Every structure is written in structure tokens, then in C-alpha cells.
Amino acid sequence: MNLEGLGVAMITPFDVYGKVDYDSIPTIVENIISGGADYLVLMGTTAEVPCLSTQEKKDIIKIVKEANQNRLPMVIGIGGNSTYNVIDEICQTDLSSFGAILSVSPYYNKPSQEGIYQHFSEIANSSDLPIIVYNVPSRTGSSVNPSTFIRLCNDCENIYAIKESSGDLSQAREIINKSSPQVQVISGDDSMTLPILLAGGVGTISVLANALPKNIVNLFHHIKNGNLNEAYELNHRLMDMIRLLFEEGNPVGIKGLMELMGICSKKVRLPLVSASSHLVDKIEKVFNNSFFDV
């Protein structure tokens, strides 16, 4: 699967009672597709996966698939801190609709680099689908070092992409400079999309694009066409919104924005709490004053 361009880490909408709002899912999918996204990412952190039941996951996937109608490729998140539980979930999941698996580096256990290598090697051997390594040390407690990821790419033919969310641009640059041209570095943080693209990354998996996909697509176009002044100006406006979206956690902020846009409720599940009125007011002010392409 080619992971170039804009992937969207889809939220899970809930109604005011905290139940999955299945009726809003087609609207979210349509907003993403009409905005020019290149692929959908289901069951990631942004989807509040730890708070979903097995049946809810299956039902959500079914509805997204029906709404998508094969218009965009789909990636599924399957990860955890037990290697064999991850492999079991991969084996028990119908992956026929998906082009790749996004798998987070083991959290809480804080494995060594050798442990991280062995974890992903075992996962890669359990599936023919491409495995996107998800490096997010702020959540996992340990980082996938560039040398470890490059080693995985060299040893596992279905590992050739990383969702890089360390916030450390030097890590992305090292991977890009020291690995083969086939290796794909993807920004996993909306605030790092522009610098990673300019460093040679192939795309981004975005939270913001649940609501404002056209703006991220425009950023890609500016960079591709060499219009860097326009890219910097657009990125500056997007950063004002991005900072607010993560001020009270993810997906708290993006759901606050999507409620303002009439797409779905801002409701999240505990232990997260919905966006405060103060945050929503700030999001609304930026949204109204920044001339976003909706």
C-alpha cells in the first residue's frame, strides 16, 4: 500500500449518552473523502479504541466500509503491549478490507530496542499486510530508535513505513537519510506535518483532517508546487487551531471543533472528558477568524 499523502485518523462519534453514534459515521467519512484525503485510518488512538468493545469495533468498521464504498484505501490500528495478544487480534480480525496495519510500539512495559525489534518482527511474520510502525514515545514511554526501525525494514519485507510522532525532527531525518527510497516516513503529529514533508517525508496521518481535510491537502499542493511562502502562511494559520485541538487531549479538541461544525457531538468516553466551554470558545474564535477552507 502506498501511504503517500493525507491519511486521516478517524474519530469515533458518541451521542450525548456516550453510545456510539453510528448515524454520524457516514457524514464523517463523506467529509473526509470530499476533502481530498488519500486514505482512512481506523481504530487508532484518536478513535478511543481502549474504550470500545469488540462488538463496537466490528460495527464501526462495517459502517465505515459501507460508507467508503472502496473509494479510499483503509488502514486498521492493531497494537498493544503484549506481542502475542496483538498477533492473536490480527489473526482474529477480518483484514480483507484493509491495505495495512498500524501498530503502536509497546507501551508501559518500556522494552529495550531489541525487545521492540523482536515485537515488530513477530507481528510482521503474522500477517502479509504492510505493518506501519507507530512511534509515539510521549504515550508509550520509549522510542523506536531510527537504527531499530531501519533494521526492521531491512529484515522484514512488509515493514517499510513509520508513523513518526516523537516530535523530534532529527529522528525522521535520520530515517530518511539512512534508509532506502522505498521506506516511507509519515508525520503522526499535525504540528510536524510541514517540517517532515520538507525533510522528505511522504505524508501525514492527521487528526485535524477529520474536520478540515481540504486545508491539509492545500498544504501538500503548495509544497509539491514549490509555493513555500503559501505553505508557511497556511501552516501558521493551521498551527493556531492545532495547538487548541491538543490543549485538553486528543480527541477532545477535534470533537469540540466537529460539534461546532455540526458534524457530530463533542462527547468522549472516560477517562477523557469533553472539551470545556473555555476551550470551545477559543476554538470557535480561531475557526471564525482564520478563513479555513471548509
PyMOL commands that set and color helices and strands:
alter all, ss='L'
color gray80, all
select helices_A, chain A and resi 22-34+45-47+49-51+54-68+83-92+113-125+137-140+146-155+169-178+190-199+208-210+213-224+228-245+252-260+277-289
alter helices_A, ss='H'
color red, helices_A
select strands_A, chain A and resi 5-9+39-42+74-77+100-104+131-135+159-164+184-187+203-206
alter strands_A, ss='S'
color yellow, strands_A
deselect
rebuild
show_as cartoon
